[in-house]
Every structure is written in C-alpha cells, then in structure tokens.
Amino acid sequence: MVKKEVPNPEAIFVLGGGSDREVFAAEFARRHADLNVWVSTGSSAKKVEAIFEAMGISLTRLNLDYRAVDTVTNFTTMVGVFQQQEIRHVYLLTSDFHMRRARAIAFFVLGSRGITYTPVEVPCAFPQMRSKCLAESGLHVSRDVVRSIVWLLTKRTGGSVRIRIPRSL
C-alpha cells in the first residue's frame, strides 16, 4: 500500500558491514543526487566520509549512525529517524548474500511503521572466496524474524544476547 502512495524512494539506507557497501552506496548516491544517505554502523566516520568525498558526494547528504550492534538493530535504531524525517520509502542497500535476512527484518520493522523499501544488492566483494559470499542460512533469517517480532511487542531486540549460528547451517 505504501509503495503505491510513495512509489519513489526518498532516502538511501545502507546496512554497515564493510567498505564495499559504502563504496557501492557512494556510487549509487551519485546516480540519485536528490536523496540523502543513512549508513547504520558502518566503517569509521573518517573512512566513510573519505569514500563519499572521493565520489563527489556532499557530506551534507551523509548521515552516520553507530547505535546498531547487529542487523536487527540497524533497523530498530533507524526506523524512528525515518519516521521523524517523514521518510516512507527507502532504498535498502546491503550485500547480496545478506539481503534475504535484511528484507525479512525490514518487512516487520519498517513495515510496522508504514515504511516500504526497494532492495539494492551490493555484489559480493569476495567472489574468489566463495564461502564469504554464501547466502545466510534459514536459521539466521528465522532468528532475526523472531527478534523483530519481539521488538514489535516489547521494544527490545535481544541484541545483547549472543547466539552463534554457523554460516554452514
């Protein structure tokens, strides 16, 4: 419904996780010069700013947020910011292998606040190291869907609870 009301993204939302995402985001921002960029817990501010400046992107368009500790909190810490800015549609940028989980979380967290997204996959930066580019397991996705639902009900993400799930599952 929101996508029909707001068919064009109004911002670029980058999930931190590597400078490859930030380089891609800066290139993407150059092609979408009317949109501001939010990077959630990415590289250091100095590094991100240098990447964007090198691409000719004004730092006035760049918003850095370092509150998130994981993918779920990337969303839960930023959804309020998007609401305050009256942003109802974002480009969601993350690595290709990470997108399935990001979309699942976005469905619940962003969707619960009337915010839609258009996914933009960043190609894996390590094609020569196939194990780093494998799609995340269904367990990872399921765990974070449950955490997203818990957040909807309690405003707690369980981000301080560390449950390691091997990538190979």
N, C-alpha and C positions, 0 to 999 in steps of 0.2 A: 504494500500500500504506500509506504513512504517513498519507495523508488519511483512510483508514478507521480507523486506530488513533488518530489525533488529528484528529477531524473539525472542531473549532473552533479558529480561530486563537488563538494565545497572546500575540501581540505585533503591533504595527503598525510596519512598516519603510517609511520614506519615502526615496526617492531624491532627493537635493538637486538643485536645478536652477531654482529660482525660488520667490519668496514665495507664489505662487499655490498651489503644492503644500503649503506649510507651513500656509497658512490652511485649505485643504481638510482637511489632516491634523488640525488642531486641532478642526475641526468634527466630523470623523469620530471622533476620540478622545473627544469629549464624548458621543457616542452609544455608545461602547464603553468605559465608565468603568472596567472591570476590567483593561484592557490598558495596558501600558507602550508608549511610543513611542520608536523609534530613528530619528533623522534623520542620514543619511550625507552629509556635505559639502554642507550647505545654506547658507542665509544666515548672517550673523554670529550668534554665540550671543546677543548682546543683542537682535537683531531677532527671532530665533526664540522666545526666552523671552517677549518682549513680546507676540507673536502668541498664544502659548499662554495666558499670563496673562490677556489680554483675553477669551479664550474661557472663562475659569474653570477651566483645566486646571492642576492642581498640578504644579509643576516637579519634584516627586519622581518623576513618571511619565515625564519627558522625559530622553532620553539623546542627547547630541550627539556625533558622531564626525567628525573632519575629516581623516582619513588618506587618503581616496579622492581620486584625481585624475581619474577618469572613471567611466563606468557599470560597467565590469568590476570596477574596484577598489572600487566601492560594495559589491559582493557579496563579493569576496575578503577585504576587511578586516573585514566584519561576520559572516561565516559562523562564525568561531571564537568570537565573542562569543555568538552564538545557541547554539552547542554548549555553551559554558561555563554559560549560563543554562538549559540543558536545554529550549530552545525548539525545537519540532519543526514548527510551523506558524505562518506569519506572513501578515498582510495585507500585500500589496505595493502601495504607493501610488506612482504616477508619472503623468505626463501621458499623455493618450490617445494622442498621436502617438508616444510613446516606449515604450509598453507592449509592442509586439511584440518589440523588442530586449531589453527587461528580462526578459520571460518566457523568451526563448531563453537568456540568461545564467543566469537563476535555475534553469532545468532542469538545467544542468550543475553550477553551483557549489553551489547549495543542495541540489539533488537528490543530489549526490555525498556529502553529509553527512547524508542522511536527513531533510532539512528540506523540507517542502512549502510551498506558498504559495497564497493566494487573491488574484487580481489585483483592484485597485480603481483605475479610471481617473479621473484628475483632468481635467475638461473643459478644453480649450484656453483659455488666458486671453486670447488674441488673435484671436477669431473674425473681427474686422474686417480682420485682416492674414492672409489665407488662407495665405500662404507660410510663416508661422511655425507653422502647425498641420498641415502635411503629414506623413503617416506617413514614418518614416525608411526609407531605401532598403534593398533586399535586400543591397547591398554592406556597409552599416553593420552589419546583423544578422550577415551571414556573417563579417565581420572579427572581431566580438566573440565569435561562437561559436568560431572558431579560437583566439582568445586565451584563452577559458575552458577549452578542451581543453588548450592549452599549460600553463595554470595547474595543471590537474589532474595533469599529468605532471611538471612542473618546479617548481611553486610560484612561478613568475614570470609576470607578466601582460603584459609588454611595454608597460606604461603609460608608460614614458619615451620610447617610440618614437612619434613623431607622424606619422601618415599622414592627410592631409586628404582626405576624400571629400566632394565637393559634395553638398548636400542634394537637388539636382535629379536625381541618378542613380537 
